[in-house]
Amino acid sequence: MAAVMGRESTQLAPTRSELINMGLLHTLPMATPGTQSLTFDRFMLRAVPELDVPPVQKRRPKPQKAG
């Protein structure tokens, strides 16, 4: 998926975590992602027929903790 979007897999990790937390994605043995619905891929193709990938944006640095 990352290669299709022109991204590194580490750049998609936060999105993957959000999908897991929302219950839309789960991790199978050997860290292979899976969906809760067997037809989720078909639903996504209907809902988003053309993938519009926004340009990569630099993240703001995390604030330093005082201490």
All heavy atoms as a GROMACS GRO file, in nm:
protein
  514
    1MET      N    1   0.083  -0.119   0.000
    1MET     CA    2   0.000   0.000   0.000
    1MET      C    3   0.087   0.125   0.000
    1MET      O    4   0.057   0.220  -0.071
    1MET     CB    5  -0.092  -0.002   0.122
    1MET     CG    6  -0.184   0.117   0.129
    1MET     SD    7  -0.293   0.139  -0.011
    1MET     CE    8  -0.413   0.017   0.020
    2ALA      N    9   0.191   0.126   0.079
    2ALA     CA   10   0.279   0.243   0.087
    2ALA      C   11   0.339   0.275  -0.050
    2ALA      O   12   0.344   0.391  -0.091
    2ALA     CB   13   0.388   0.222   0.191
    3ALA      N   14   0.383   0.173  -0.120
    3ALA     CA   15   0.444   0.195  -0.252
    3ALA      C   16   0.343   0.253  -0.350
    3ALA      O   17   0.377   0.342  -0.428
    3ALA     CB   18   0.501   0.063  -0.305
    4VAL      N   19   0.219   0.206  -0.344
    4VAL     CA   20   0.115   0.259  -0.432
    4VAL      C   21   0.094   0.408  -0.406
    4VAL      O   22   0.070   0.486  -0.498
    4VAL     CB   23  -0.018   0.182  -0.412
    4VAL    CG1   24  -0.134   0.250  -0.481
    4VAL    CG2   25  -0.003   0.039  -0.461
    5MET      N   26   0.106   0.448  -0.281
    5MET     CA   27   0.085   0.587  -0.243
    5MET      C   28   0.212   0.672  -0.252
    5MET      O   29   0.208   0.791  -0.223
    5MET     CB   30   0.029   0.593  -0.101
    5MET     CG   31  -0.107   0.528  -0.088
    5MET     SD   32  -0.170   0.531   0.079
    5MET     CE   33  -0.208   0.704   0.096
    6GLY      N   34   0.324   0.609  -0.289
    6GLY     CA   35   0.448   0.683  -0.298
    6GLY      C   36   0.503   0.723  -0.162
    6GLY      O   37   0.562   0.828  -0.146
    7ARG      N   38   0.480   0.638  -0.062
    7ARG     CA   39   0.522   0.666   0.075
    7ARG      C   40   0.610   0.553   0.127
    7ARG      O   41   0.612   0.444   0.072
    7ARG     CB   42   0.402   0.678   0.168
    7ARG     CG   43   0.296   0.777   0.131
    7ARG     CD   44   0.339   0.917   0.165
    7ARG     NE   45   0.229   1.010   0.180
    7ARG     CZ   46   0.172   1.075   0.082
    7ARG    NH1   47   0.210   1.053  -0.041
    7ARG    NH2   48   0.076   1.162   0.104
    8GLU      N   49   0.678   0.578   0.236
    8GLU     CA   50   0.749   0.474   0.311
    8GLU      C   51   0.647   0.411   0.406
    8GLU      O   52   0.554   0.478   0.451
    8GLU     CB   53   0.864   0.535   0.392
    8GLU     CG   54   0.970   0.602   0.308
    8GLU     CD   55   1.052   0.502   0.229
    8GLU    OE1   56   1.076   0.390   0.280
    8GLU    OE2   57   1.091   0.534   0.116
    9SER      N   58   0.667   0.286   0.439
    9SER     CA   59   0.571   0.219   0.528
    9SER      C   60   0.565   0.287   0.665
    9SER      O   61   0.460   0.290   0.728
    9SER     CB   62   0.605   0.071   0.543
    9SER     OG   63   0.733   0.055   0.598
   10THR      N   64   0.677   0.343   0.709
   10THR     CA   65   0.677   0.412   0.839
   10THR      C   66   0.590   0.536   0.837
   10THR      O   67   0.538   0.577   0.941
   10THR     CB   68   0.820   0.450   0.880
   10THR    OG1   69   0.880   0.527   0.774
   10THR    CG2   70   0.905   0.328   0.907
   11GLN      N   71   0.570   0.597   0.721
   11GLN     CA   72   0.485   0.714   0.711
   11GLN      C   73   0.337   0.679   0.727
   11GLN      O   74   0.257   0.764   0.763
   11GLN     CB   75   0.506   0.786   0.577
   11GLN     CG   76   0.643   0.850   0.564
   11GLN     CD   77   0.665   0.905   0.425
   11GLN    OE1   78   0.661   0.830   0.328
   11GLN    NE2   79   0.688   1.034   0.416
   12LEU      N   80   0.302   0.555   0.699
   12LEU     CA   81   0.163   0.513   0.710
   12LEU      C   82   0.131   0.449   0.844
   12LEU      O   83   0.015   0.418   0.872
   12LEU     CB   84   0.128   0.416   0.597
   12LEU     CG   85   0.138   0.473   0.456
   12LEU    CD1   86   0.099   0.368   0.354
   12LEU    CD2   87   0.055   0.597   0.440
   13ALA      N   88   0.231   0.431   0.928
   13ALA     CA   89   0.210   0.365   1.058
   13ALA      C   90   0.106   0.435   1.144
   13ALA      O   91   0.020   0.368   1.204
   13ALA     CB   92   0.342   0.352   1.132
   14PRO      N   93   0.104   0.568   1.155
   14PRO     CA   94   0.001   0.632   1.237
   14PRO      C   95  -0.140   0.606   1.185
   14PRO      O   96  -0.232   0.582   1.263
   14PRO     CB   97   0.035   0.781   1.229
   14PRO     CG   98   0.181   0.786   1.195
   14PRO     CD   99   0.204   0.666   1.108
   15THR      N  100  -0.158   0.607   1.054
   15THR     CA  101  -0.289   0.579   0.996
   15THR      C  102  -0.330   0.435   1.023
   15THR      O  103  -0.444   0.406   1.058
   15THR     CB  104  -0.287   0.606   0.844
   15THR    OG1  105  -0.249   0.742   0.823
   15THR    CG2  106  -0.424   0.580   0.782
   16ARG      N  107  -0.234   0.344   1.010
   16ARG     CA  108  -0.261   0.202   1.038
   16ARG      C  109  -0.306   0.186   1.183
   16ARG      O  110  -0.403   0.116   1.211
   16ARG     CB  111  -0.135   0.121   1.011
   16ARG     CG  112  -0.150  -0.027   1.035
   16ARG     CD  113  -0.018  -0.097   0.999
   16ARG     NE  114  -0.026  -0.239   1.011
   16ARG     CZ  115   0.008  -0.307   1.120
   16ARG    NH1  116   0.055  -0.245   1.226
   16ARG    NH2  117  -0.002  -0.438   1.122
   17SER      N  118  -0.239   0.252   1.274
   17SER     CA  119  -0.275   0.244   1.416
   17SER      C  120  -0.416   0.297   1.441
   17SER      O  121  -0.493   0.239   1.518
   17SER     CB  122  -0.176   0.324   1.502
   17SER     OG  123  -0.052   0.263   1.500
   18GLU      N  124  -0.452   0.408   1.374
   18GLU     CA  125  -0.586   0.463   1.389
   18GLU      C  126  -0.691   0.365   1.339
   18GLU      O  127  -0.796   0.349   1.402
   18GLU     CB  128  -0.598   0.594   1.312
   18GLU     CG  129  -0.528   0.710   1.378
   18GLU     CD  130  -0.544   0.838   1.298
   18GLU    OE1  131  -0.656   0.862   1.248
   18GLU    OE2  132  -0.446   0.913   1.287
   19LEU      N  133  -0.665   0.301   1.224
   19LEU     CA  134  -0.761   0.204   1.170
   19LEU      C  135  -0.777   0.085   1.263
   19LEU      O  136  -0.889   0.033   1.280
   19LEU     CB  137  -0.717   0.157   1.031
   19LEU     CG  138  -0.724   0.263   0.921
   19LEU    CD1  139  -0.658   0.210   0.793
   19LEU    CD2  140  -0.867   0.305   0.895
   20ILE      N  141  -0.669   0.041   1.324
   20ILE     CA  142  -0.676  -0.069   1.421
   20ILE      C  143  -0.758  -0.026   1.542
   20ILE      O  144  -0.846  -0.099   1.589
   20ILE     CB  145  -0.535  -0.116   1.462
   20ILE    CG1  146  -0.468  -0.187   1.343
   20ILE    CG2  147  -0.541  -0.208   1.584
   20ILE    CD1  148  -0.321  -0.217   1.364
   21ASN      N  149  -0.732   0.095   1.594
   21ASN     CA  150  -0.805   0.145   1.711
   21ASN      C  151  -0.954   0.163   1.683
   21ASN      O  152  -1.036   0.147   1.772
   21ASN     CB  153  -0.745   0.277   1.759
   21ASN     CG  154  -0.611   0.259   1.823
   21ASN    OD1  155  -0.575   0.150   1.866
   21ASN    ND2  156  -0.532   0.366   1.828
   22MET      N  157  -0.989   0.196   1.558
   22MET     CA  158  -1.130   0.213   1.521
   22MET      C  159  -1.197   0.078   1.491
   22MET      O  160  -1.317   0.073   1.466
   22MET     CB  161  -1.142   0.304   1.398
   22MET     CG  162  -1.104   0.447   1.428
   22MET     SD  163  -1.129   0.568   1.296
   22MET     CE  164  -1.098   0.483   1.146
   23GLY      N  165  -1.120  -0.030   1.490
   23GLY     CA  166  -1.177  -0.162   1.464
   23GLY      C  167  -1.196  -0.193   1.317
   23GLY      O  168  -1.264  -0.289   1.284
   24LEU      N  169  -1.139  -0.112   1.228
   24LEU     CA  170  -1.153  -0.137   1.085
   24LEU      C  171  -1.043  -0.227   1.031
   24LEU      O  172  -1.054  -0.278   0.920
   24LEU     CB  173  -1.151  -0.004   1.009
   24LEU     CG  174  -1.267   0.090   1.041
   24LEU    CD1  175  -1.247   0.223   0.972
   24LEU    CD2  176  -1.399   0.027   1.001
   25LEU      N  177  -0.938  -0.245   1.107
   25LEU     CA  178  -0.825  -0.326   1.064
   25LEU      C  179  -0.776  -0.406   1.183
   25LEU      O  180  -0.782  -0.358   1.297
   25LEU     CB  181  -0.714  -0.231   1.014
   25LEU     CG  182  -0.594  -0.291   0.944
   25LEU    CD1  183  -0.634  -0.343   0.806
   25LEU    CD2  184  -0.487  -0.185   0.928
   26HIS      N  185  -0.732  -0.526   1.159
   26HIS     CA  186  -0.671  -0.604   1.267
   26HIS      C  187  -0.544  -0.669   1.214
   26HIS      O  188  -0.522  -0.678   1.094
   26HIS     CB  189  -0.768  -0.708   1.323
   26HIS     CG  190  -0.809  -0.812   1.224
   26HIS    ND1  191  -0.912  -0.792   1.135
   26HIS    CD2  192  -0.760  -0.935   1.197
   26HIS    CE1  193  -0.925  -0.900   1.059
   26HIS    NE2  194  -0.835  -0.988   1.094
   27THR      N  195  -0.459  -0.710   1.305
   27THR     CA  196  -0.332  -0.771   1.266
   27THR      C  197  -0.342  -0.921   1.283
   27THR      O  198  -0.374  -0.970   1.390
   27THR     CB  199  -0.217  -0.714   1.350
   27THR    OG1  200  -0.218  -0.573   1.336
   27THR    CG2  201  -0.084  -0.766   1.303
   28LEU      N  202  -0.314  -0.992   1.176
   28LEU     CA  203  -0.314  -1.137   1.177
   28LEU      C  204  -0.176  -1.187   1.220
   28LEU      O  205  -0.083  -1.108   1.230
   28LEU     CB  206  -0.348  -1.188   1.036
   28LEU     CG  207  -0.482  -1.143   0.979
   28LEU    CD1  208  -0.492  -1.179   0.832
   28LEU    CD2  209  -0.595  -1.206   1.057
   29PRO      N  210  -0.160  -1.316   1.243
   29PRO     CA  211  -0.027  -1.369   1.272
   29PRO      C  212   0.074  -1.326   1.164
   29PRO      O  213   0.038  -1.312   1.048
   29PRO     CB  214  -0.046  -1.520   1.273
   29PRO     CG  215  -0.191  -1.539   1.302
   29PRO     CD  216  -0.261  -1.420   1.242
   30MET      N  217   0.194  -1.304   1.203
   30MET     CA  218   0.303  -1.260   1.114
   30MET      C  219   0.283  -1.114   1.070
   30MET      O  220   0.335  -1.071   0.969
   30MET     CB  221   0.317  -1.350   0.991
   30MET     CG  222   0.336  -1.496   1.025
   30MET     SD  223   0.483  -1.528   1.124
   30MET     CE  224   0.610  -1.504   1.005
   31ALA      N  225   0.205  -1.037   1.148
   31ALA     CA  226   0.184  -0.893   1.126
   31ALA      C  227   0.122  -0.859   0.991
   31ALA      O  228   0.144  -0.753   0.937
   31ALA     CB  229   0.314  -0.818   1.147
   32THR      N  230   0.044  -0.951   0.935
   32THR     CA  231  -0.025  -0.925   0.809
   32THR      C  232  -0.156  -0.854   0.841
   32THR      O  233  -0.236  -0.906   0.918
   32THR     CB  234  -0.055  -1.057   0.735
   32THR    OG1  235   0.066  -1.126   0.715
   32THR    CG2  236  -0.123  -1.030   0.602
   33PRO      N  237  -0.181  -0.736   0.784
   33PRO     CA  238  -0.306  -0.667   0.816
   33PRO      C  239  -0.425  -0.735   0.749
   33PRO      O  240  -0.414  -0.792   0.642
   33PRO     CB  241  -0.285  -0.526   0.761
   33PRO     CG  242  -0.180  -0.540   0.657
   33PRO     CD  243  -0.095  -0.659   0.697
   34GLY      N  244  -0.538  -0.729   0.814
   34GLY     CA  245  -0.662  -0.783   0.759
   34GLY      C  246  -0.775  -0.691   0.797
   34GLY      O  247  -0.762  -0.606   0.884
   35THR      N  248  -0.888  -0.704   0.730
   35THR     CA  249  -1.004  -0.621   0.762
   35THR      C  250  -1.109  -0.705   0.828
   35THR      O  251  -1.107  -0.827   0.823
   35THR     CB  252  -1.061  -0.556   0.634
   35THR    OG1  253  -1.104  -0.660   0.547
   35THR    CG2  254  -0.961  -0.468   0.565
   36GLN      N  255  -1.206  -0.638   0.892
   36GLN     CA  256  -1.314  -0.708   0.959
   36GLN      C  257  -1.418  -0.760   0.861
   36GLN      O  258  -1.498  -0.842   0.894
   36GLN     CB  259  -1.381  -0.615   1.061
   36GLN     CG  260  -1.289  -0.569   1.171
   36GLN     CD  261  -1.251  -0.682   1.267
   36GLN    OE1  262  -1.244  -0.799   1.231
   36GLN    NE2  263  -1.224  -0.646   1.390
   37SER      N  264  -1.418  -0.709   0.740
   37SER     CA  265  -1.515  -0.749   0.640
   37SER      C  266  -1.442  -0.812   0.521
   37SER      O  267  -1.344  -0.758   0.472
   37SER     CB  268  -1.593  -0.626   0.592
   37SER     OG  269  -1.668  -0.659   0.478
   38LEU      N  270  -1.492  -0.925   0.476
   38LEU     CA  271  -1.427  -0.993   0.364
   38LEU      C  272  -1.440  -0.914   0.234
   38LEU      O  273  -1.363  -0.935   0.141
   38LEU     CB  274  -1.487  -1.133   0.347
   38LEU     CG  275  -1.464  -1.229   0.462
   38LEU    CD1  276  -1.535  -1.360   0.436
   38LEU    CD2  277  -1.315  -1.252   0.485
   39THR      N  278  -1.538  -0.824   0.227
   39THR     CA  279  -1.557  -0.746   0.105
   39THR      C  280  -1.518  -0.599   0.125
   39THR      O  281  -1.560  -0.512   0.049
   39THR     CB  282  -1.705  -0.754   0.059
   39THR    OG1  283  -1.788  -0.705   0.164
   39THR    CG2  284  -1.742  -0.897   0.024
   40PHE      N  285  -1.438  -0.570   0.225
   40PHE     CA  286  -1.398  -0.432   0.253
   40PHE      C  287  -1.326  -0.370   0.134
   40PHE      O  288  -1.347  -0.254   0.102
   40PHE     CB  289  -1.307  -0.428   0.378
   40PHE     CG  290  -1.274  -0.288   0.422
   40PHE    CD1  291  -1.370  -0.207   0.480
   40PHE    CD2  292  -1.145  -0.239   0.406
   40PHE    CE1  293  -1.339  -0.079   0.522
   40PHE    CE2  294  -1.114  -0.111   0.447
   40PHE     CZ  295  -1.211  -0.030   0.505
   41ASP      N  296  -1.244  -0.449   0.064
   41ASP     CA  297  -1.172  -0.396  -0.053
   41ASP      C  298  -1.270  -0.351  -0.161
   41ASP      O  299  -1.254  -0.245  -0.222
   41ASP     CB  300  -1.073  -0.496  -0.108
   41ASP     CG  301  -1.136  -0.629  -0.146
   41ASP    OD1  302  -1.245  -0.662  -0.095
   41ASP    OD2  303  -1.075  -0.700  -0.228
   42ARG      N  304  -1.378  -0.427  -0.182
   42ARG     CA  305  -1.477  -0.389  -0.283
   42ARG      C  306  -1.553  -0.263  -0.240
   42ARG      O  307  -1.582  -0.176  -0.321
   42ARG     CB  308  -1.575  -0.503  -0.308
   42ARG     CG  309  -1.510  -0.616  -0.384
   42ARG     CD  310  -1.612  -0.720  -0.422
   42ARG     NE  311  -1.562  -0.847  -0.373
   42ARG     CZ  312  -1.636  -0.949  -0.338
   42ARG    NH1  313  -1.766  -0.943  -0.347
   42ARG    NH2  314  -1.581  -1.060  -0.295
   43PHE      N  315  -1.584  -0.256  -0.110
   43PHE     CA  316  -1.650  -0.136  -0.059
   43PHE      C  317  -1.563  -0.012  -0.081
   43PHE      O  318  -1.611   0.091  -0.126
   43PHE     CB  319  -1.682  -0.151   0.091
   43PHE     CG  320  -1.711  -0.019   0.158
   43PHE    CD1  321  -1.832   0.044   0.136
   43PHE    CD2  322  -1.616   0.041   0.239
   43PHE    CE1  323  -1.859   0.167   0.197
   43PHE    CE2  324  -1.642   0.163   0.298
   43PHE     CZ  325  -1.763   0.226   0.277
   44MET      N  326  -1.434  -0.022  -0.050
   44MET     CA  327  -1.344   0.092  -0.067
   44MET      C  328  -1.334   0.133  -0.213
   44MET      O  329  -1.329   0.253  -0.243
   44MET     CB  330  -1.206   0.061  -0.010
   44MET     CG  331  -1.202   0.058   0.141
   44MET     SD  332  -1.258   0.211   0.219
   44MET     CE  333  -1.136   0.327   0.161
   45LEU      N  334  -1.332   0.038  -0.303
   45LEU     CA  335  -1.327   0.072  -0.446
   45LEU      C  336  -1.454   0.144  -0.491
   45LEU      O  337  -1.448   0.232  -0.577
   45LEU     CB  338  -1.303  -0.053  -0.529
   45LEU     CG  339  -1.161  -0.110  -0.521
   45LEU    CD1  340  -1.155  -0.245  -0.592
   45LEU    CD2  341  -1.061  -0.013  -0.580
   46ARG      N  342  -1.568   0.107  -0.433
   46ARG     CA  343  -1.692   0.179  -0.466
   46ARG      C  344  -1.694   0.317  -0.401
   46ARG      O  345  -1.734   0.415  -0.462
   46ARG     CB  346  -1.814   0.100  -0.418
   46ARG     CG  347  -1.848  -0.020  -0.503
   46ARG     CD  348  -1.986  -0.077  -0.469
   46ARG     NE  349  -2.012  -0.093  -0.327
   46ARG     CZ  350  -1.982  -0.201  -0.256
   46ARG    NH1  351  -1.922  -0.304  -0.313
   46ARG    NH2  352  -2.012  -0.208  -0.128
   47ALA      N  353  -1.652   0.325  -0.276
   47ALA     CA  354  -1.657   0.451  -0.202
   47ALA      C  355  -1.552   0.551  -0.251
   47ALA      O  356  -1.578   0.671  -0.254
   47ALA     CB  357  -1.637   0.424  -0.053
   48VAL      N  358  -1.434   0.500  -0.287
   48VAL     CA  359  -1.325   0.586  -0.332
   48VAL      C  360  -1.269   0.526  -0.461
   48VAL      O  361  -1.166   0.460  -0.459
   48VAL     CB  362  -1.214   0.596  -0.225
   48VAL    CG1  363  -1.109   0.698  -0.264
   48VAL    CG2  364  -1.271   0.628  -0.089
   49PRO      N  365  -1.337   0.548  -0.574
   49PRO     CA  366  -1.294   0.483  -0.698
   49PRO      C  367  -1.159   0.532  -0.750
   49PRO      O  368  -1.088   0.459  -0.817
   49PRO     CB  369  -1.405   0.514  -0.797
   49PRO     CG  370  -1.481   0.627  -0.739
   49PRO     CD  371  -1.458   0.625  -0.592
   50GLU      N  372  -1.124   0.655  -0.716
   50GLU     CA  373  -0.996   0.709  -0.762
   50GLU      C  374  -0.917   0.757  -0.641
   50GLU      O  375  -0.963   0.844  -0.567
   50GLU     CB  376  -1.019   0.824  -0.859
   50GLU     CG  377  -0.901   0.849  -0.948
   50GLU     CD  378  -0.939   0.943  -1.062
   50GLU    OE1  379  -1.035   0.913  -1.134
   50GLU    OE2  380  -0.871   1.045  -1.075
   51LEU      N  381  -0.798   0.702  -0.622
   51LEU     CA  382  -0.716   0.736  -0.506
   51LEU      C  383  -0.651   0.872  -0.527
   51LEU      O  384  -0.580   0.895  -0.624
   51LEU     CB  385  -0.608   0.630  -0.485
   51LEU     CG  386  -0.520   0.646  -0.362
   51LEU    CD1  387  -0.604   0.641  -0.235
   51LEU    CD2  388  -0.414   0.538  -0.360
   52ASP      N  389  -0.679   0.965  -0.437
   52ASP     CA  390  -0.620   1.099  -0.441
   52ASP      C  391  -0.525   1.110  -0.322
   52ASP      O  392  -0.569   1.130  -0.209
   52ASP     CB  393  -0.730   1.204  -0.434
   52ASP     CG  394  -0.675   1.346  -0.439
   52ASP    OD1  395  -0.564   1.365  -0.493
   52ASP    OD2  396  -0.742   1.437  -0.387
   53VAL      N  397  -0.397   1.092  -0.347
   53VAL     CA  398  -0.297   1.094  -0.241
   53VAL      C  399  -0.243   1.236  -0.226
   53VAL      O  400  -0.186   1.291  -0.319
   53VAL     CB  401  -0.181   0.996  -0.273
   53VAL    CG1  402  -0.079   0.997  -0.161
   53VAL    CG2  403  -0.235   0.857  -0.297
   54PRO      N  404  -0.261   1.297  -0.108
   54PRO     CA  405  -0.210   1.432  -0.089
   54PRO      C  406  -0.057   1.432  -0.083
   54PRO      O  407   0.004   1.330  -0.054
   54PRO     CB  408  -0.270   1.475   0.046
   54PRO     CG  409  -0.301   1.348   0.116
   54PRO     CD  410  -0.328   1.245   0.010
   55PRO      N  411   0.005   1.547  -0.110
   55PRO     CA  412   0.152   1.553  -0.104
   55PRO      C  413   0.200   1.528   0.039
   55PRO      O  414   0.129   1.555   0.136
   55PRO     CB  415   0.186   1.695  -0.149
   55PRO     CG  416   0.058   1.770  -0.152
   55PRO     CD  417  -0.054   1.673  -0.150
   56VAL      N  418   0.320   1.476   0.049
   56VAL     CA  419   0.380   1.449   0.180
   56VAL      C  420   0.405   1.581   0.250
   56VAL      O  421   0.456   1.676   0.191
   56VAL     CB  422   0.513   1.371   0.165
   56VAL    CG1  423   0.578   1.350   0.299
   56VAL    CG2  424   0.488   1.238   0.096
   57GLN      N  425   0.366   1.588   0.377
   57GLN     CA  426   0.391   1.707   0.457
   57GLN      C  427   0.487   1.674   0.569
   57GLN      O  428   0.482   1.565   0.625
   57GLN     CB  429   0.260   1.759   0.517
   57GLN     CG  430   0.161   1.804   0.413
   57GLN     CD  431   0.033   1.855   0.477
   57GLN    OE1  432   0.017   1.856   0.598
   57GLN    NE2  433  -0.062   1.894   0.395
   58LYS      N  434   0.573   1.767   0.600
   58LYS     CA  435   0.666   1.747   0.711
   58LYS      C  436   0.590   1.759   0.841
   58LYS      O  437   0.504   1.844   0.857
   58LYS     CB  438   0.778   1.849   0.707
   58LYS     CG  439   0.871   1.829   0.590
   58LYS     CD  440   0.996   1.911   0.608
   58LYS     CE  441   1.088   1.878   0.492
   58LYS     NZ  442   1.223   1.869   0.530
   59ARG      N  443   0.623   1.671   0.933
   59ARG     CA  444   0.559   1.676   1.065
   59ARG      C  445   0.628   1.780   1.151
   59ARG      O  446   0.748   1.802   1.140
   59ARG     CB  447   0.569   1.540   1.135
   59ARG     CG  448   0.484   1.435   1.072
   59ARG     CD  449   0.502   1.304   1.148
   59ARG     NE  450   0.412   1.205   1.098
   59ARG     CZ  451   0.299   1.170   1.160
   59ARG    NH1  452   0.266   1.227   1.273
   59ARG    NH2  453   0.221   1.080   1.108
   60ARG      N  454   0.549   1.839   1.239
   60ARG     CA  455   0.607   1.931   1.336
   60ARG      C  456   0.682   1.851   1.440
   60ARG      O  457   0.637   1.743   1.480
   60ARG     CB  458   0.497   2.013   1.402
   60ARG     CG  459   0.435   2.115   1.308
   60ARG     CD  460   0.324   2.188   1.377
   60ARG     NE  461   0.206   2.101   1.363
   60ARG     CZ  462   0.096   2.111   1.433
   60ARG    NH1  463   0.084   2.202   1.524
   60ARG    NH2  464  -0.004   2.029   1.413
   61PRO      N  465   0.795   1.901   1.486
   61PRO     CA  466   0.867   1.827   1.591
   61PRO      C  467   0.786   1.824   1.720
   61PRO      O  468   0.710   1.917   1.751
   61PRO     CB  469   0.997   1.905   1.609
   61PRO     CG  470   0.973   2.039   1.547
   61PRO     CD  471   0.863   2.024   1.447
   62LYS      N  472   0.799   1.715   1.793
   62LYS     CA  473   0.732   1.704   1.921
   62LYS      C  474   0.794   1.802   2.019
   62LYS      O  475   0.916   1.818   2.021
   62LYS     CB  476   0.743   1.562   1.977
   62LYS     CG  477   0.664   1.460   1.899
   62LYS     CD  478   0.673   1.325   1.965
   62LYS     CE  479   0.593   1.224   1.886
   62LYS     NZ  480   0.599   1.091   1.948
   63PRO      N  481   0.711   1.866   2.102
   63PRO     CA  482   0.768   1.961   2.199
   63PRO      C  483   0.853   1.886   2.302
   63PRO      O  484   0.821   1.774   2.342
   63PRO     CB  485   0.647   2.024   2.265
   63PRO     CG  486   0.528   1.950   2.218
   63PRO     CD  487   0.568   1.860   2.106
   64GLN      N  488   0.961   1.949   2.340
   64GLN     CA  489   1.051   1.889   2.440
   64GLN      C  490   0.986   1.901   2.578
   64GLN      O  491   0.932   2.005   2.613
   64GLN     CB  492   1.186   1.962   2.441
   64GLN     CG  493   1.260   1.950   2.311
   64GLN     CD  494   1.310   1.809   2.287
   64GLN    OE1  495   1.343   1.738   2.378
   64GLN    NE2  496   1.313   1.769   2.161
   65LYS      N  497   0.992   1.793   2.655
   65LYS     CA  498   0.938   1.796   2.790
   65LYS      C  499   1.038   1.863   2.882
   65LYS      O  500   1.159   1.838   2.874
   65LYS     CB  501   0.909   1.654   2.841
   65LYS     CG  502   0.794   1.589   2.770
   65LYS     CD  503   0.762   1.456   2.832
   65LYS     CE  504   0.643   1.393   2.763
   65LYS     NZ  505   0.607   1.265   2.824
   66ALA      N  506   0.988   1.947   2.969
   66ALA     CA  507   1.075   2.014   3.065
   66ALA      C  508   1.113   1.913   3.173
   66ALA      O  509   1.035   1.832   3.218
   66ALA     CB  510   1.002   2.132   3.128
   67GLY      N  511   1.237   1.923   3.213
   67GLY     CA  512   1.272   1.831   3.322
   67GLY      C  513   1.407   1.789   3.320
   67GLY      O  514   1.504   1.756   3.305
   0.00000   0.00000   0.00000
